[in-house]
Amino acid sequence: MNFEHSHLICFSPTHSSHVIGETILQGLGLEQIAETDLTYEKPEEEILLCNTVTVIVVPVYGGRVPGIALERMEGIRGEQSPVIPVVVYGNRDYDDALLELRDWCVAHGLVPVAAAAFIGEHSYSREDRPIAAGRPDETDLQQAREFGRQVFDRLKLVGQETKPLYVKGNYPYKTIGPKTPQTPLMVSERCSQCGFCIEICPVQAIRLDEEIVSNAETCIKCCACVKQCPQGARLFETPYTDILFKNFSNRRDPDLFF
Ligand SMILES: Cc1cc2nc3c(=O)[nH]c(=O)nc-3n(C[C@H](O)[C@H](O)[C@H](O)COP(=O)(O)O)c2cc1C
C-alpha cells in the first residue's frame, strides 16, 4: 500500500516525547505531516485516521500510559490504518506502557506496524542528581530517524501481516500507585508572577491569587512548570529523585519492535 501522509499525535509536558515523535516522522519521510498535540487540551472533534501513517507518542508514568493522555485520546479512531506506538521513559523502565499503548491502538482501529521505547530526561532529574539528563541527545535522535526509515520500508507489508506486533510488557498491566501528595512548590523570592507556569500546565492546576498557587489534587507531577520556569522559581522535592539517581543512572538504549 502507498501512504503519502503522516500524522503525529503526542502528549508531552516536558517535550521529549514530542521531539522523538517529530524525529521518527522526519526519518519516515512522508510529505504531509499533521499534528495533534494533546498536551494542553482534548481535541474538540473526533479524529478519524485513514490512509495515513500515524505516530502516537506518550511518556511513561508509573510504568503505564498517563491516564490524562488516554482521556485526551478518547475521540481518536482509525480505519485499519498503520500506527507506530512509541513511549518515552526516564531511564528506569517502561514496564507495560508500550503494551498498553499498542493494545489501545488495536482497540481503536489502528494497525501497529512497528513500536519503540525511547529515553527522555526524567521529569524528576535535577542538576545535582541527573537522571538521563539532556536526553534525547544526538545519538537518540539519530536512532529515532533511522527507526523512521526502517518503518518506511515496512509500510509495503501493511495488510499482509497476520500476527499482532510483539512488544515488551505483561498482563495484567502494572497497578497504578496511589497519588503522591507533593505538588511543585514555588520558591517565592525568585517568582516574578509572570504566569508562564499557568500557561504551560497541561491540567490547569496553577492559578494566580494573591500569589501563584498549585492545586495538589489536579497536579499530575509532570514538572513542566519546574523545568520551564524562566526564573527557576519552582521546585518539586520528591524522594524518587534520590532513588532514581542512585539506581537508574546507567545509560539505557531504545528498544525497537518490528
Ligand atoms: C508522574 C511520573 C511518573 C513517571 N514514571 C516513570 C516510570 O515509571 N519509568 C520511567 O523510566 N520514567 C518515568 N517518568 C519519567 C518520564 O517518563 C520521562 O521524564 C519522559 O521523558 C517525560 O516525557 P515528556 O518530556 O514528553 O513529558 C515519570 C514521570 C512522571 C512525571
The ligand as a Gaussian input file, in Angstrom:
#p B3LYP/6-31G(d) Opt

LIG

0 1
 C        4.332000      11.004000      37.322000
 C        5.507000      10.492000      36.551000
 C        5.788000       9.132000      36.525000
 C        6.886000       8.644000      35.809000
 N        7.112000       7.295000      35.771000
 C        8.179000       6.810000      35.083000
 C        8.435000       5.398000      35.025000
 O        7.668000       4.576000      35.509000
 N        9.576000       4.972000      34.415000
 C       10.472000       5.850000      33.855000
 O       11.518000       5.406000      33.388000
 N       10.211000       7.192000      33.818000
 C        9.096000       7.681000      34.414000
 N        8.815000       9.035000      34.391000
 C        9.681000       9.924000      33.589000
 C        9.077000      10.289000      32.219000
 O        8.617000       9.147000      31.558000
 C       10.153000      10.977000      31.363000
 O       10.663000      12.070000      32.054000
 C        9.649000      11.413000      29.997000
 O       10.761000      11.788000      29.237000
 C        8.688000      12.604000      30.075000
 O        8.168000      12.833000      28.777000
 P        7.818000      14.290000      28.204000
 O        9.124000      15.050000      28.196000
 O        7.325000      14.028000      26.831000
 O        6.820000      14.931000      29.106000
 C        7.738000       9.542000      35.094000
 C        7.439000      10.908000      35.124000
 C        6.349000      11.379000      35.841000
 C        6.055000      12.848000      35.820000

